[in-house]
Amino acid sequence: MKRYYLSATAIAAIGISSQISAYAQTAPADDSRRLEVVTVTTQKQEQSLIDVPINVSVTSQDLIDKLAADDLEDLGNFIPGLSVQAQSLNAPSYSLRGVVSDSGTPRVAMFQNGVAIGNPGFASNLAIYDMERVEVVKGPQATLFGQGALVGGINFIQNHASLNGNSGSVTLEGGDYSFLRGEGHYNYVVSDTLAVRVAAQIKNMDGYVPNTANSPDLMGQDTTALRTAIRWAPTPKLTADLYVNYQEDDSTGTQFTSGFFPVNGKVDPYGATAMNVNDDQVRGKLGNDRELFYVTSNIEYDLNDAWSLTSLTDYRNLFSNEAWDSDGVALNLLQFYQARQANTFSQELRLNYDAGGKLTAFFGGNYFTIEGKDVLRFSTDEAYAQSLFAPRLVSAVAPAGTTVDQFGAYLASQGLPGGQNLGSFDTPLQYSMLAFLTGGGALAPLYDEHLEEQVATYGRDTYDLFGDVTYALTDRLELTAGLRYTKEELSASTIAHVLKSNPYLGGRNGVTLAPTVVFSSATVDNLASGSADTDGAFTWRLNASYRVSDDINTWIAYGRGRRPEVLSASGATYDVIDAETLDNVEVGMFGRFFDERLQMTSSIYYGEYNDFQTTKFDPLQGIFITENSGTATQYGFEFDGQALVSDNVRLLATYAYTHSKYDDEDADGNPLQFAGNSFRISPEHSFSVAADITIPAGEYGQFSIVPTYIWKDDHFFEDDNGFDYVADGNGGFTRVRETYPDGTPVDEFQDAYGIANLRVGFDSASERWGAYVLGENIFDEEYLIDVGNTGGAFGLHTIIRGKPQMLKAGVYFKF
């Protein structure tokens, strides 16, 4: 049935088109429908999309509604080159052209109303509602955006208050898994110079992954988002916009189904899981509760006919508490809790120049600061932890080649009660193996409530100066040059505490006989700190655009993007990891054809990375560390287009070819650990198609049918591509397939898959109300969105499934 879906959609579009072609042919040309001219502010000024010499994908709120893409994960499916893995409020992953921005300083810059929000990453997954548009800019854009726009940026532009009149809307939607979404806005004009707009969204859903342990079903959410926008325009020269955003989230937790431990007799990522929470994880259930508070002001003042001044100020206050079960089974084995808080402030001043001549420009400076604190707790039952670490423990004390079972039998023969159970999770050994060996046969019972805590702080002050100039050499040819200078001050600290330890071992744990099992023993009650003032660095862009005609613009661009230096913990010290850079060349075009009934954007790009940063969880220190993984290369092709087949049928399509892989050697000719590996979450081919079909219903209104189909090529979930890497002694690495504790290979790979959605609605002739039904993943395609996660660092990879089939229905009212 699935294979006929696209064909049926195309046949329906053609059939309806032929039925209404008589109207299209007889109607006056001036009355014929055309595609809207899209206006963007990507280059710090309002421009038609055709005038922008870079690859930009733009989505309005109306299109978001039609595509049922009310969260970024769904929206990303319709933007070529963008993949979003938003399974967790706290840890969304944004992959643009194969490059993932998932921890640390972002590669894909996230913006809201022009303000950087990607740092910290735990606050970048935001509710999408009452939007003016979403702009996704591809390629290095540090000159335009800064703050990590290494490979591009995403700017969420919310609706400002309008002086054009009072208006409002309400949407109510319900569906499977007790899904409920309510959102709306009201714009009120107070006076000729003052308007206020309020908007809100409430979204609730029960979890769709059954959980048989002591916490609710997983992947559920409860979100409340509120916004107030104020516009004050006392004179034609002065406009001030204020946005106050508040968002509160409470999730039931991310599914981490074990790929090793069976639930109900089998390992099934699409079935029930068994994830537990304990008292030491603070929350009474798994999941995350989060509060985000943002205040943003944008003041624009026209100094004269040529110069204008913009002040963009933003303050953010962010809190998060999360508990998760990293082993994915109802054992107190890898239980984590994290409390996070951060404050950010940014101030940008910018001068824009446009005298209506050949030269336009902007110049400015930006200051950004962040201060954050993370408290991370790890709790475990030492008996299960000893079983997990048994292979490492045996390799450290026994002759090479000795298996866990062999050494367990040896321990039993030496008088250790239950020694034969070493490595068992069903009946784990209840005594410390190392204490028995080093204490002359002493029996030290293992402790079932080991608890340790790590407190980390971080700070970053960023200073930017930037400028961008565009000059029209002729009526058709324009040149653009931009330059940004960035300097940063970094600080970080870490301290660990053991809150509960084995009472029989005097402050040591029974697994390793160190104070801690996971966190660095070097930081136990010992504050480790680091700081750095980085050298200033430049990023730039050079663009040339040639206007072939009024409806076709071509361009070529060269740009350098940069992911700044970071402080990475190593024991009781910090290392400064070099900045990552990308040099990218791109050729593209934007065109409108057939009397503005067809438009498309396409580009071809090639980029080279140096000092590519890889962030991973280090189970020996219990922290995320960043390393330079060498050089990498990416190239690809992207297409984004839409066409009016008739006045009642609009077709939309996107396609991306993405090649993003690590090189075989670094810049000095040394073999790379990940040589030849594909970047994570980077399908080589992906596409989406959609049809926006309307069927007139006379004086009553019109019906709408919107089928969509998204397809993604096979891809890996981790940069290691499912292998461990061991130095071979000759400067290279030997690849060893990752396995679970029983030796079963880990599959960190997702085969190609496609997802079909369908929205059918009715819109009244007055455009004041309407209703619709929506089917998401209507063929219930089973697919995975991640394998590995925190448990993967310990050899207990966990799995997260994609969304199942969901049916929804809604109504809307406008007034």
C-alpha positions in Angstrom: 0.0 0.0 0.0 2.8 2.4 0.9 4.4 2.1 -2.5 1.2 3.4 -4.2 1.0 6.5 -1.9 3.1 8.8 -4.0 1.5 7.7 -7.3 -2.0 8.2 -5.8 -1.0 11.7 -4.7 0.2 12.6 -8.1 -2.8 11.2 -9.9 -5.1 13.0 -7.5 -3.3 16.3 -8.2 -3.4 15.8 -11.9 -7.1 14.7 -11.9 -8.2 17.7 -9.8 -6.1 20.0 -12.0 -7.8 18.8 -15.2 -11.3 19.2 -13.6 -10.6 22.9 -12.8 -8.5 23.7 -15.8 -11.4 25.3 -17.6 -11.6 27.9 -14.8 -7.9 28.5 -14.9 -8.0 29.0 -18.7 -11.0 31.3 -18.8 -10.1 33.5 -15.8 -8.3 36.8 -16.6 -4.6 36.5 -16.3 -4.5 39.1 -13.6 -6.9 37.1 -11.4 -4.7 33.9 -11.7 -3.2 32.8 -8.4 0.6 33.2 -8.1 3.1 32.1 -5.5 3.7 34.6 -2.8 6.9 36.7 -2.8 8.8 35.7 0.2 10.5 38.4 2.3 13.4 37.6 4.6 15.7 39.5 7.0 18.7 37.0 6.7 21.1 39.8 5.7 20.0 42.2 8.4 17.5 44.0 6.1 14.2 43.2 4.5 14.7 41.6 1.1 12.8 39.5 -1.3 14.2 36.0 -1.3 15.3 36.3 -4.9 17.7 39.1 -3.9 19.6 37.1 -1.3 22.8 35.5 -2.7 22.8 32.5 -0.3 20.8 29.3 0.2 17.8 30.1 2.4 14.7 27.9 3.2 11.7 29.8 4.5 8.6 28.5 6.1 5.6 30.6 7.2 3.1 29.7 10.0 0.5 28.9 7.3 2.8 26.3 5.7 3.7 24.9 9.1 0.0 24.3 9.8 -0.6 22.7 6.4 2.4 20.4 6.9 1.4 19.6 10.5 5.0 20.6 11.4 4.4 22.2 14.8 7.7 21.1 16.2 11.2 21.4 14.8 11.7 17.7 14.3 8.7 17.6 11.9 9.6 20.9 10.3 13.1 19.7 9.6 11.8 17.0 7.3 10.7 19.6 4.8 14.0 21.6 4.7 16.7 20.1 2.5 19.8 19.2 4.3 18.3 19.6 7.8 17.7 16.6 10.1 16.5 17.1 13.7 16.7 14.5 16.5 14.6 16.1 19.2 13.8 13.0 21.3 14.8 14.9 24.5 13.9 18.4 25.6 17.4 18.8 27.0 19.5 17.2 24.2 18.1 18.0 20.8 20.5 17.3 17.8 20.4 19.5 14.8 22.2 18.1 11.7 22.6 20.6 8.8 24.4 19.2 5.7 25.5 16.2 7.8 27.1 18.2 10.6 25.5 17.8 14.0 25.2 20.4 16.7 24.3 18.5 19.8 26.5 19.5 22.7 28.9 22.3 23.5 29.1 25.4 21.4 26.7 24.9 18.4 27.7 24.3 14.8 24.2 25.1 13.7 23.4 28.5 15.1 20.0 28.7 16.7 18.3 32.1 16.9 15.0 33.6 18.1 14.1 37.0 16.7 17.7 37.5 15.7 19.2 36.5 19.1 21.5 33.5 19.6 19.8 30.8 21.7 21.9 27.7 20.9 24.2 28.1 23.9 23.2 26.4 26.2 21.9 23.6 24.1 19.4 22.4 26.7 17.3 25.5 26.0 17.2 25.4 22.2 14.2 23.1 21.8 11.4 25.6 21.8 7.6 25.6 21.2 6.7 26.7 17.6 3.5 28.8 17.6 2.3 32.1 16.3 5.4 32.4 14.0 5.9 35.0 11.3 8.4 32.6 9.6 11.3 30.3 10.2 14.5 31.0 8.1 17.1 28.2 7.7 20.3 29.6 6.2 22.9 27.1 4.8 26.7 27.4 4.7 29.1 29.3 7.0 27.2 32.5 8.1 29.4 33.8 10.9 29.4 37.3 9.4 25.6 37.4 9.5 24.9 35.5 12.7 28.1 34.7 14.7 27.6 32.4 17.7 28.4 29.2 16.1 27.0 29.6 12.6 29.7 27.2 11.4 27.5 25.4 8.8 24.4 27.5 8.9 21.7 29.0 11.2 18.0 28.6 12.1 16.1 31.8 13.0 12.7 31.5 14.6 11.0 34.9 13.9 7.9 35.3 16.1 5.0 37.6 15.2 5.4 41.1 16.5 2.5 43.2 17.7 0.8 45.0 14.8 -0.6 48.5 14.5 -2.8 47.4 11.6 -5.9 46.4 13.7 -7.3 44.0 16.2 -7.3 40.3 15.4 -7.2 36.9 17.1 -7.3 33.2 16.5 -7.8 29.9 18.5 -6.9 26.4 17.5 -7.9 23.2 19.4 -6.6 19.8 18.5 -6.9 16.4 20.0 -5.8 12.9 19.1 -4.2 9.6 20.1 -2.3 9.1 23.3 -4.6 11.7 24.9 -3.0 14.3 22.7 -4.3 17.9 23.3 -3.0 21.1 21.7 -4.5 24.5 22.2 -3.0 27.7 20.9 -4.0 31.1 19.9 -3.3 34.8 19.9 -4.9 38.2 20.2 -3.5 41.4 18.8 -4.9 44.6 20.3 -4.2 48.1 19.1 -4.0 50.4 22.1 -3.4 53.6 20.2 -2.0 54.8 16.9 1.5 54.2 18.2 1.1 51.2 20.6 0.0 47.6 20.1 0.1 44.5 22.3 0.0 40.9 21.1 -0.5 37.9 23.4 0.0 34.3 22.3 0.0 30.9 24.0 0.3 27.2 23.4 -0.6 24.3 25.5 0.5 20.8 24.3 -0.1 17.6 26.3 0.4 14.0 25.3 0.8 10.7 27.1 3.8 8.6 26.4 3.6 6.3 23.4 6.3 3.9 24.7 4.8 1.5 27.4 6.9 1.4 30.5 6.5 -1.7 32.8 8.7 -0.2 35.6 7.9 2.4 38.2 7.6 5.5 36.0 4.9 6.6 33.5 5.0 5.6 29.8 7.8 7.4 27.9 7.9 10.1 25.3 5.0 12.0 26.8 5.0 15.8 27.2 3.2 18.7 28.9 4.2 22.1 27.6 2.8 25.5 28.4 4.2 28.5 26.4 3.2 32.1 26.8 4.3 35.2 24.9 3.6 38.9 25.1 4.8 41.2 22.3 4.6 45.0 22.4 5.2 47.4 19.5 5.7 51.1 20.1 6.2 53.4 17.1 5.9 57.0 18.5 7.4 58.5 15.3 7.9 57.2 11.7 11.6 57.0 12.5 11.4 55.0 15.7 10.1 51.5 16.2 10.5 49.4 19.3 9.5 45.8 19.7 9.5 43.9 23.0 9.1 40.1 23.3 8.6 38.4 26.7 8.6 34.6 26.4 7.9 32.0 29.1 7.9 28.2 28.5 7.3 25.4 31.0 7.8 21.8 30.1 7.3 18.5 31.9 8.2 15.3 30.0 7.7 11.7 31.0 11.2 10.9 29.8 13.1 9.7 26.7 12.8 6.1 25.7 16.1 4.3 26.3 15.1 0.8 25.5 18.0 -1.6 26.1 19.4 -3.4 23.2 20.8 -6.1 25.6 18.3 -6.7 28.4 15.0 -8.3 27.3 11.6 -6.9 28.4 8.7 -9.4 28.3 11.1 -12.0 27.1 12.6 -10.2 24.1 14.6 -7.1 23.0 12.1 -5.0 21.0 12.7 -1.3 20.5 9.0 -1.0 19.3 7.5 -2.7 22.3 7.4 -2.0 26.0 10.5 -1.0 27.9 11.3 -1.2 31.7 12.9 2.0 32.9 13.0 2.8 36.6 13.6 5.8 38.8 15.0 5.7 42.3 14.8 8.1 45.3 18.4 9.4 44.6 17.3 10.8 41.2 15.3 13.6 43.0 12.3 13.5 40.7 9.5 11.1 41.4 9.5 10.0 37.8 11.8 9.9 34.8 11.8 12.8 32.5 12.5 16.5 32.5 10.9 19.6 33.9 12.2 22.9 32.5 11.5 26.6 32.8 12.6 29.1 30.2 12.2 32.9 30.5 13.3 35.3 27.7 13.1 39.0 27.3 14.1 40.5 24.0 14.0 44.1 22.7 14.6 45.3 19.2 14.8 49.1 18.7 15.2 50.5 15.3 15.8 54.2 14.7 16.3 55.9 11.3 19.0 58.5 11.8 18.4 59.9 8.3 17.4 58.7 4.8 20.5 56.6 4.5 21.5 55.4 8.0 19.5 53.5 10.6 20.6 52.2 14.1 19.4 48.9 15.6 19.8 47.9 19.2 19.0 44.2 20.0 19.1 43.3 23.7 18.3 39.9 25.2 18.2 38.3 28.6 17.5 34.6 29.3 17.0 32.7 32.5 16.9 28.9 32.2 16.3 26.0 34.6 16.1 22.2 34.0 15.8 19.1 36.1 16.1 15.7 34.4 16.2 12.1 35.5 17.0 9.2 33.1 17.7 5.5 33.2 20.8 4.9 31.0 20.7 1.1 31.1 17.1 0.9 29.9 16.1 -1.8 32.3 14.5 -2.0 35.8 17.9 -2.3 37.6 19.6 0.4 39.6 22.6 0.3 37.4 23.1 3.5 35.4 20.8 6.0 37.0 21.4 9.7 36.4 19.9 13.0 37.5 21.0 16.4 36.3 20.0 19.9 37.5 21.0 22.7 35.1 20.6 26.5 35.3 22.1 29.2 33.1 21.8 32.9 32.5 22.6 34.6 29.2 22.8 38.2 28.1 23.5 39.7 24.8 23.7 43.2 23.3 24.1 44.0 19.7 24.4 47.5 18.1 24.2 47.7 14.3 24.3 50.5 11.8 22.6 49.9 8.4 23.4 52.0 5.3 21.1 52.2 2.3 20.8 55.5 0.4 19.1 53.9 -2.5 22.3 53.7 -4.6 24.7 51.0 -5.5 26.1 50.5 -2.0 24.4 48.9 1.0 26.1 47.9 4.2 25.9 47.2 7.9 28.4 47.4 10.7 28.2 46.6 14.3 29.3 44.9 17.5 27.9 42.2 19.7 28.6 41.1 23.3 27.3 37.8 24.6 27.8 36.2 28.0 26.7 33.0 29.6 27.1 31.6 33.1 25.9 28.1 33.9 25.9 25.5 36.6 25.3 21.7 36.2 24.8 19.3 39.0 25.0 15.7 37.8 24.2 12.7 40.1 25.0 9.1 39.4 23.6 6.3 41.5 24.0 2.5 41.2 23.7 -0.8 43.0 27.4 -1.9 43.2 26.5 -5.6 42.5 25.1 -4.7 39.1 27.9 -2.2 38.5 30.5 -4.9 39.2 28.8 -7.2 36.7 28.9 -4.5 34.1 32.6 -3.7 34.7 33.6 -7.4 35.1 35.4 -7.6 31.8 37.6 -4.6 32.6 38.2 -5.8 36.1 39.2 -9.3 35.0 41.5 -7.9 32.3 43.3 -5.8 34.9 44.0 -8.6 37.4 44.0 -11.9 35.4 46.3 -13.3 32.7 45.5 -12.1 29.2 42.7 -14.1 27.6 41.0 -15.0 30.8 37.2 -14.9 30.4 34.8 -13.5 33.0 33.3 -17.0 33.5 36.8 -18.6 34.0 37.8 -16.0 36.5 34.4 -16.4 38.3 35.0 -20.1 38.7 38.5 -19.3 40.0 37.1 -17.0 42.6 34.5 -19.6 43.7 37.3 -22.1 44.1 39.2 -19.7 46.3 36.2 -19.4 48.7 34.4 -16.3 47.4 30.6 -17.1 48.0 28.8 -16.8 44.6 32.1 -16.1 42.8 30.8 -18.1 39.8 28.2 -15.4 39.3 30.8 -12.8 38.4 29.3 -10.9 35.4 25.8 -12.1 35.9 22.9 -9.6 35.9 20.3 -12.2 37.0 22.1 -13.3 40.2 25.0 -10.9 40.6 27.9 -11.6 42.9 27.2 -9.8 46.2 30.8 -9.3 47.4 33.6 -7.1 46.1 35.9 -9.1 43.9 38.8 -6.6 44.3 38.4 -6.5 48.1 38.5 -10.2 48.2 41.7 -10.4 46.0 43.6 -7.5 47.7 42.4 -8.1 51.3 43.6 -11.7 51.6 40.1 -13.2 51.1 38.2 -10.6 53.1 34.5 -10.5 52.3 33.1 -7.0 51.7 29.4 -6.9 50.8 28.5 -4.7 47.9 26.3 -1.6 48.6 23.0 -1.1 46.8 22.8 2.7 47.2 26.1 4.1 46.0 25.7 7.8 45.1 28.1 10.4 43.8 27.7 13.9 42.5 29.6 16.3 40.3 29.1 20.1 40.2 30.4 21.9 37.1 30.3 25.6 36.2 31.1 27.2 33.0 31.3 30.7 31.5 31.8 32.3 28.2 32.2 36.0 27.2 32.1 36.6 23.5 33.0 39.9 21.8 32.3 40.4 18.1 32.9 43.2 15.6 31.4 42.7 12.2 30.7 44.4 8.9 29.1 43.5 5.6 29.2 45.5 2.3 27.3 44.9 -0.9 28.1 46.9 -4.1 26.2 46.8 -7.4 28.8 46.8 -10.2 26.1 46.8 -12.8 22.3 46.5 -12.8 22.8 42.7 -12.8 26.1 42.0 -10.9 26.5 42.6 -7.2 29.5 41.8 -5.0 29.2 41.2 -1.2 32.0 41.0 1.4 31.6 40.4 5.1 34.1 40.1 7.9 33.7 39.2 11.6 36.3 39.4 14.4 35.6 37.2 17.5 37.4 37.0 20.8 36.3 34.9 23.8 37.0 34.4 27.4 36.3 30.9 28.8 36.1 29.5 32.3 35.1 26.2 33.8 35.3 24.3 37.1 34.5 20.8 38.4 34.2 19.3 41.8 32.9 15.9 42.8 31.4 14.5 46.0 30.6 11.0 47.2 27.2 11.3 48.9 26.7 7.6 49.8 29.5 5.0 49.8 30.1 1.4 50.9 30.0 1.3 54.7 32.2 -1.8 54.7 35.1 -0.1 52.7 35.6 3.2 54.5 34.7 5.7 51.8 35.6 3.5 48.8 33.2 1.7 46.4 33.2 -2.0 46.1 33.6 -2.1 42.3 36.9 -0.2 41.7 38.0 0.4 45.4 38.2 4.1 44.4 36.0 6.8 46.0 33.9 7.0 42.8 32.7 4.6 40.2 32.1 7.1 37.3 33.2 10.6 38.1 36.9 11.5 38.3 38.5 10.6 41.6 40.9 13.5 41.1 38.1 16.0 41.7 36.6 14.4 44.8 36.3 17.3 47.2 38.9 19.0 45.1 37.9 21.9 42.9 39.5 21.7 39.4 39.2 24.9 37.4 40.4 26.3 34.1 40.2 29.5 32.1 41.4 30.8 28.8 41.5 34.1 26.8 41.4 33.0 23.2 43.3 34.7 20.4 41.0 36.8 18.3 39.9 35.1 15.0 38.3 36.2 11.8 35.6 34.7 9.8 34.3 36.0 6.5 32.2 35.6 3.4 32.6 36.7 -0.2 29.5 36.5 -2.5 28.9 37.5 -6.1 25.4 37.4 -7.6 24.4 37.8 -11.2 20.8 38.6 -12.1 20.1 36.7 -15.3 16.7 38.2 -15.5 14.0 39.8 -13.3 13.0 36.3 -12.2 16.4 34.4 -12.0 19.3 35.2 -9.7 22.5 33.2 -9.7 25.3 33.4 -7.1 28.6 32.0 -6.0 29.8 32.2 -2.4 32.9 31.5 -0.4 32.9 31.6 3.4 34.7 30.5 6.5 32.8 29.3 9.5 34.3 28.7 12.9 33.3 26.7 16.0 35.3 28.4 18.8 37.8 26.9 21.2 36.4 25.0 24.2 37.6 23.9 27.6 37.5 20.2 28.0 38.0 18.5 31.4 40.8 15.9 31.8 41.1 14.7 35.4 41.8 17.6 37.6 42.9 19.9 34.7 41.3 21.5 31.6 42.6 21.5 28.1 41.9 24.1 25.5 40.6 22.4 22.3 41.5 24.3 19.1 38.7 26.0 17.2 37.1 24.1 14.4 36.9 25.8 11.0 35.0 25.2 7.7 35.9 26.6 4.3 33.0 26.3 2.0 32.4 27.1 -1.7 28.9 27.2 -3.0 27.1 27.9 -6.3 23.4 28.4 -6.5 20.3 30.0 -8.0 16.9 31.2 -7.2 14.3 31.4 -10.0 10.6 32.2 -10.6 9.1 30.9 -13.8 5.8 30.6 -15.7 4.3 33.8 -14.6 5.4 33.2 -11.0 3.7 29.8 -10.7 7.0 27.9 -10.2 9.9 28.8 -8.0 13.0 27.0 -6.9 16.2 27.3 -4.9 19.1 25.0 -5.6 22.8 25.0 -4.8 26.0 22.8 -5.0 28.5 23.1 -2.2 31.9 21.8 -1.2 33.5 22.3 2.2 36.6 21.2 4.2 36.8 21.0 8.0 40.0 21.4 10.0 40.3 20.4 13.7 36.8 18.8 13.6 35.6 18.6 17.2 34.0 15.4 18.5 32.2 15.4 21.9 31.5 12.1 23.7 30.7 10.8 27.1 33.8 9.5 29.0 32.6 6.8 31.5 35.9 6.9 33.3 35.4 10.6 34.2 31.6 10.7 34.0 31.7 13.8 31.8 31.4 14.9 28.2 34.8 15.6 26.8 35.7 17.3 23.5 38.5 16.1 21.2 39.9 17.2 17.9 39.1 14.3 15.4 41.1 15.8 12.5 39.8 16.8 9.1 36.6 16.1 7.2 35.1 16.8 3.9 31.5 17.5 2.8 29.9 18.3 -0.5 26.4 18.0 -1.8 23.4 19.3 -3.7 20.1 20.8 -2.5 16.8 21.6 -4.1 13.7 23.3 -2.7 10.8 24.1 -5.0 7.1 24.6 -5.3 4.7 24.9 -8.3 1.1 25.9 -8.9 -0.1 23.1 -11.1 -3.4 25.0 -11.2 -5.0 27.7 -9.0 -6.2 24.8 -6.8 -3.1 22.6 -6.7 0.3 23.5 -5.3 3.1 20.9 -5.2 6.1 21.2 -3.0 9.3 19.2 -3.1 12.8 19.1 -1.5 15.8 17.0 -2.2 19.3 16.8 -0.6 22.4 14.9 -1.5 24.8 15.0 1.4 28.3 13.6 1.5 29.9 14.2 4.9 32.8 12.0 6.0 36.0 12.1 7.9 39.2 12.2 5.8 41.7 9.3 5.9 44.5 11.6 7.3 44.8 14.9 9.2 46.5 17.9 7.8 49.9 16.5 8.9 49.4 13.2 7.2 48.6 11.3 10.4 45.9 8.5 10.2 42.6 9.6 11.7 40.7 7.5 14.2 37.4 7.8 12.3 39.0 7.6 8.8 36.4 7.3 6.2 33.5 7.3 8.6 30.2 9.0 7.8 28.9 11.7 10.1 26.1 10.7 12.4 22.5 11.4 11.4 23.6 12.1 7.9 21.6 10.3 5.2 23.3 10.6 1.9 19.9 11.1 0.1 16.7 12.5 1.4 13.6 14.1 -0.1 10.1 15.3 0.7 7.0 15.8 -1.4 3.7 17.4 -0.6 0.6 18.5 -2.4 -1.6 21.3 -1.2 -4.9 20.6 -3.0 -8.1 22.7 -2.5 -11.6 21.7 -3.8 -14.1 24.6 -4.0 -17.4 24.0 -2.2 -19.3 26.9 -3.6 -20.6 29.5 -1.2 -19.7 27.3 1.8 -16.0 27.4 1.5 -13.4 24.8 0.3 -12.0 21.4 1.2 -8.3 20.9 1.4 -6.2 17.7 1.0 -2.5 17.8 2.0 -0.6 14.5 1.6 3.1 14.5 2.4 5.8 11.9 2.1 9.3 12.1 3.7 12.1 9.7 2.7 15.6 9.3 4.3 18.5 7.2 3.2 20.3 4.8 5.5 22.6 6.4 8.1 24.6 5.9 11.2 23.8 7.2 14.7 27.3 7.7 16.0 30.5 9.1 14.4 32.3 5.9 15.3 29.9 4.0 12.9 29.6 1.2 15.4 33.2 0.5 16.1 35.7 0.8 19.0 39.2 2.0 18.1 42.4 0.6 19.5 45.8 2.2 18.7 47.8 -0.3 16.6 51.3 0.9 17.8 52.1 2.3 14.3 50.3 5.6 14.6 47.0 4.1 13.2 44.0 2.4 14.7 42.4 -1.0 14.6 38.6 -1.1 14.3 36.8 -3.5 16.7 33.1 -4.0 16.3 31.1 -2.7 19.3 29.4 -5.4 21.2 27.0 -5.8 24.1 28.4 -7.6 27.3 27.5 -11.0 25.8 29.5 -10.4 22.7 26.5 -9.6 20.4 27.4 -6.9 17.8 25.7 -3.5 18.2 23.9 -2.2 15.2 24.1 1.6 15.2 22.6 1.8 11.7 19.2 2.8 10.3 18.0 1.5 7.0 16.3 3.8 4.5 12.7 4.6 5.4 9.7 6.7 4.4 6.9 8.4 6.3 3.5 9.4 4.9 1.2 11.9 6.5 -2.3 13.2 5.4 -4.3 16.2 6.4 -7.9 16.7 5.2 -9.7 19.9 6.1 -12.6 22.3 5.4 -12.2 26.1 5.5 -15.2 28.3 5.5 -15.8 30.9 2.8 -15.5 33.6 5.4 -12.1 32.2 6.4 -13.3 32.6 10.0 -13.4 29.0 10.9 -12.4 25.5 9.8 -11.9 21.9 10.8 -9.5 19.2 9.8 -8.3 15.6 10.5 -4.7 14.6 10.4 -2.9 11.3 10.1 0.8 11.2 11.0 2.9 8.2 9.9 -0.3 6.8 8.5 1.3 3.5 7.5 2.9 3.1 10.9 6.4 2.9 9.6 8.8 1.5 12.2 12.1 3.3 12.3 14.7 4.3 14.9 16.0 7.8 15.6 19.0 6.9 17.8 21.1 4.0 19.1 23.8 4.4 21.7 23.1 7.3 24.0 24.8 7.5 27.5 24.4 3.8 28.0 26.5 3.2 24.9 29.6 4.6 26.6 29.3 1.7 29.1 28.6 -1.0 26.4 24.9 -1.0 27.2 23.6 0.8 24.1 20.0 1.9 24.2 17.5 2.5 21.4 15.0 5.2 20.7 12.2 4.6 18.3 10.5 7.1 15.9 7.0 8.3 16.3 4.2 5.7 15.6 1.0 6.2 13.7 -1.1 9.0 15.3 -4.5 10.3 14.4 -5.6 13.8 15.3 -8.5 16.2 14.6 -8.8 19.9 15.2 -10.8 23.1 14.7 -9.8 26.7 14.4 -11.5 30.1 14.7 -10.3 33.5 13.6 -11.8 36.8 14.8 
